[in-house]
Amino acid sequence: MKHTQTRRSFLRKIVIATAAIPMARMAHARNASVSKPNIVIVIADDLGWFDVSYHGGPIPTPRIDRFAKEGVELDHFYVCHVCSPTRAGLLTGRYPLRFGLQDAPIMYSQTRGLPPTEFTLPKMLAEAGYRHRQAVGKWHLGTSSNRFHPMNHGFTGFYGHYCGMFDCFDHSRGGQPDWHRDHKSIREEGYSTTLMTDEAVRFVTDHAKDDAPFLLYLAYNAVHTPIQAPKEDIAAAEAPYLKAVAKYGEKQKKQKKGEKDKPYWGQGLERSQDFFAMTMAMDRAFGRVLDSLEKNGIRDNTIVWFTSDNGGTSNNYPLRGRKGDKWDGGVRVPAAVRWPNGFSGGRKLTEMLAYIDIWPTLKRIAGYKGPVPKQIDGIDVLDILASRKASPDRIVYLGKAAATTRRWKLSGKELYDLDSDPREKTDVAAKHPEIVQRLTKELGRFEALSGPACMPVGKERQKPHVNWDMPDLEVDDPDAP
């Protein structure tokens, strides 16, 4: 009897195990699709090196600080000197001089835009199985034609504004409201940073349990002018602002010759309590997005990449220069990346990375194996982020006759040793002619890549559109078939 029961129990286990095989295969297939990480890219606007408290600045940014500490702090992350070029290069992995967007932002009177034929990050991720690809916030890559719209560049949804700057409360630019959902102009009340964050959190919550990963591209307009913040945030900023005034003084004192560098914290509007409030509000908003990943149980398998689009308009101590410059203060920005399932955090990476590296790195992480129709200028830095290998001795093009390696920067005919002279005060070109020659040759190679801008056929200037709705115009795209 005992033997019979044992035999029946054994057979029952076999039947159960056999029946479970198809279920296990189905579960494995489903898990394989979600094993690719969700991707969240967050871009702050004009956030300077000294605007974050983890760099010693006077404005409290606890959530950005915590994120940099938990993830990998990118201590030498380079971008363009102004905003449109950085956004274009990040989304394509290519130097924006290839399509006429390298050296200046797109003004609302201009008709340039990101060419429709570019194989953008969301287009590539769509091929890799990322079904939902949402753009939230500032676009700034063309308003003159619907061909430049985010949803014609691979995003499945858009919520935010098209122009480079606008009023943070009434959402107007050039006398017209600039606030949109997908292709439609909408009217909403509220502070732009808050509205963008609400949308980002909603998107994360809606798609956290999907059987496919998602892309969230969140581009804040903070802390770009106009410097605006809600009254409650301005009130909350009073204490740190007054503390900064007590420490640094109300006016920036001119440094005397030979005097040791002293920290500074801005000038003009960037020295105001409102600027403190705007920065603190953006920091808190970023924290809300991170919290939504935690609450929805997808923190560990979501890669979050945070960066500024260019240097601050003033707060870049101890770096020289500001937004618009090729000095490090204009092109080296606060940045960090976190992916608990992919690599360990709690580290500072001092090797040189760049905005054009995000595309090829995410290509590998997403597992995309298909064709890449255009030359990619960035490099896959996943192994560098994971400390599996060192960064190659590379040269990054900065635009306007400037290029940099991790140690040497050539700007025009001037050469700076960033290791011994991080403030870029002493031109050492005469001492290192061989390095000047090498970088000059590479600079020429970069600038030979320059291509024409893409714009509507025969149209070089524009006036503000009604509600900034993009007109349905054909564009002169040099790479169009």
Buried (B, 14 or more C-beta within 10 A) or exposed (E): EEEEEEEEEEEEEEEEEEEEEEEEEEEEEEEEEBEBBBBBBBBBBBBBBBBBBBBEBBBBBEBBBBBBBBBBBBBBBBBBBBBBBBBBBBBBBBBBBBBBBBBBBBEBEBBBBBBBBBBBBBBBBBBBBBBBBBBBBBBBBBBBBBBBBBBBBBBBBBBBBBBBBBBBBEBBBEEBBBBBEEEEBEEEEBBBBBBBBBBBBBBBEEBBEBEBBBBBBBBBBBBBBEBBBBEEBBEBBEEBBEEBBEEBEEEBEEEEEEEEEEBBBBEEBBBBBBBBBBBBBBBBBBBBBBBBBEEBEBBEBBBBBBBBBBBBBBBBBBBBBBBBBBBBBBBBBBBBBBBBEBBEBEEEBEBBBBBBBBBBBBBEBBEBEEEEEBEBBBBBBBBBBEEEEEBEEBBBBBBBBBBBBBEBBBBEEBBBBBEEBBBBEEBBBEEBEEBBEBBBEBBEEBBEBEBEBBBBEEBEEBEBBEBBBBBEBEBBBEBEE
